[in-house]
Amino acid sequence: MATNKFFKSLLFTLTIAISLFGLCIENSSAYPVFAQQGYSNPRAANGKLACANCHLNQKAIEIEAPQAVLPNSVFEVTVKVPYDVTRQQLGANGQKADLNVGGIVILPNGFKLAAKNQIPKEIKEKNKGVFISPYSTEFDNILVVGPIAGKTHQELIFPVVAPDPEKNADVKYLTYPFYAGGNRGRGQVYPTGEKSNINTFGALQAGQISEITTTEKGESNITIISSNGVNTSQIVPKGLSLIVKQGDSVKVDQPLNIDPNVGGFGQEESEIVLQNPLRIIGYLGFCFCVLLTQVLLIIKKKQFEKVQAAELNF
């Protein structure tokens, strides 16, 4: 048992390493691994997904999934993350870069990522170059992907295999809710609680801007002198566009730069039915019996009409 747990942990670590380094995406700070390290369960009791703690801006997403599935069947759950691909975000280095996207799907217990040999060829072609992994060894029903290039992946496709209640006593033929989240762009808060450069930075004190200089790193150093003659200097990260100039009067927390955020996170929920094949067979049998009954009634009616016509002619 201990050996199995060790290998499961090793396999999970390798999947994370591949997702981080195998994709070779530059200027990415929205790795799902941050949530995986900080939250054993990414969905809070109030329904909020962990991604929303760092990606504060809200953007809409869409979910596409079958209404009902059969046991052991492989199906797609698609999370659409639309955005204007002509827009760029500010990278951690202060340079403009294309947006990346990422997603998470929280499936009902028993549902999991389909194995490679179970995934149809057409789905493999759609997901070429995309690595999807379980959230953890404990929650293999939670799938994460990203960050990946947003220009070519505004639809995140998760290949899922349905459980079989005949083999898993914990699974029943029921209607189950499931949840999904999708993000585009970098977050406003790092897992440590620090603000990223995707923010507006407010004045630390009220007063007049006496000087604005540029540091060797390209950051803006703004000096504010208060009415009491107290000088306060603060740094605005590289790449941000200032909306103030020397000589301007500012209030406490007044924004000093244009909001650079062009991304955001969204979450939705839906339902899926794990359908019993016997119910479908029973329904088809019922429909056949109804159809057969209707046909026999029509035939009987025609026979009765012929008998009545013969009696009248006699």
Disulfide bonds with the S-S distance in Angstrom:
none
